[in-house]
Amino acid sequence: MVEEYGPAWRPGPFERGKDGPQLILAGVDGSPSALRAGAYAAGLARRQRSRLVVVYVLSPSVWTGMSPSLIGAAQEEAYGDMIAELRRPIADWVKEAHVNVTFEVRRGDAFTELKRVAIDRRADLVVVGASESTGHRLVGSVANRLVRAGLWPVTVVP
């Protein structure tokens, strides 16, 4: 699913010595740090006259495959609620920052899908929120994996 919000994007006038990002990708998951990352990315997109792509990745639970009718329906409803809830801050970012925002929803592993969108859209910068899970210290968070991929600058917002 891909949705467009806000004014049409046009590159700003050329400025000597300013060669900022043309496209900023923000990964959001509904957590407070991810919403702060989205707000930070929107402000940066406004200041740099960049396009903003906000990506939410649906990561189905392993239990979904075991009981697709019961758990799958509940999980799809929860995903629908989360997508509807994410549209609210995106509309606020468009209103406050006057930036062009593309909202994209993907399914799969968060790292893999964020990486795929960043490569496909040729992102100049990736912005994500810091992980709030203690287990990620052992396994590695999505933010950590994006930084280690070394394909673009990554800003991790606390």
Residue pairs with C-beta under 8 A, 6 or more apart in sequence:
1 83
1 104
1 105
2 102
2 103
2 104
2 105
3 87
3 102
3 103
3 104
4 100
4 101
4 102
4 103
5 90
5 91
5 94
5 100
5 101
5 102
5 103
6 94
6 98
6 99
6 100
6 101
7 98
7 99
7 100
8 100
9 51
9 99
9 100
11 22
11 49
12 49
20 48
20 49
20 50
20 124
21 44
21 48
21 50
21 123
21 124
21 125
22 50
22 51
22 124
23 50
23 51
23 52
23 53
23 121
23 122
23 123
23 124
23 125
24 41
24 44
24 45
24 48
24 50
24 51
24 52
24 53
24 123
24 124
24 125
24 126
24 127
25 41
25 52
25 53
25 54
25 55
25 114
25 117
25 118
25 121
25 123
25 125
25 126
25 127
26 37
26 38
26 41
26 42
26 52
26 53
26 54
26 55
26 126
26 127
26 128
27 34
27 37
27 55
27 56
27 57
27 110
27 114
27 126
27 127
27 128
27 129
27 142
28 34
28 35
28 37
28 38
28 54
28 55
28 56
28 86
28 129
29 56
29 57
29 110
29 129
30 56
30 82
30 85
30 86
31 129
31 132
32 129
32 132
33 129
33 130
33 131
33 132
33 157
33 158
34 128
34 129
35 89
35 129
36 129
36 157
36 158
37 127
37 128
37 129
37 155
37 156
37 157
38 54
38 89
38 90
38 93
38 127
39 89
39 93
40 127
40 155
40 157
41 52
41 54
41 127
41 155
42 52
42 93
42 96
42 97
42 99
42 101
43 97
44 50
44 125
44 127
45 51
45 52
45 97
45 99
46 97
46 98
46 99
50 99
50 124
51 99
51 100
51 102
52 93
52 99
52 100
52 101
52 102
53 101
53 102
53 104
53 117
53 121
53 123
54 86
54 90
54 101
54 102
54 103
54 104
55 104
55 105
55 106
55 113
55 114
55 117
56 82
56 83
56 86
56 103
56 104
56 105
56 106
57 105
57 106
57 107
57 108
57 109
57 110
57 113
57 114
58 79
58 105
58 106
58 107
58 108
59 107
59 108
59 109
59 110
60 75
60 107
61 71
61 75
63 71
64 71
64 72
64 75
83 105
86 103
87 103
90 101
90 103
93 99
93 101
94 101
104 117
106 113
106 116
106 117
107 113
110 142
111 142
111 145
111 146
114 126
114 128
114 142
114 146
115 146
115 149
115 151
117 123
118 126
118 151
118 152
119 151
123 152
124 152
124 153
125 152
125 153
125 154
125 155
126 146
126 152
126 153
126 154
126 155
127 154
127 155
127 157
128 142
128 143
128 146
128 154
128 155
128 156
128 157
129 143
129 156
129 157
129 158
130 141
130 143
130 156
130 157
130 158
131 141
131 142
131 143
131 144
133 141
136 144
140 148
143 154
143 156
146 154
147 154
147 156
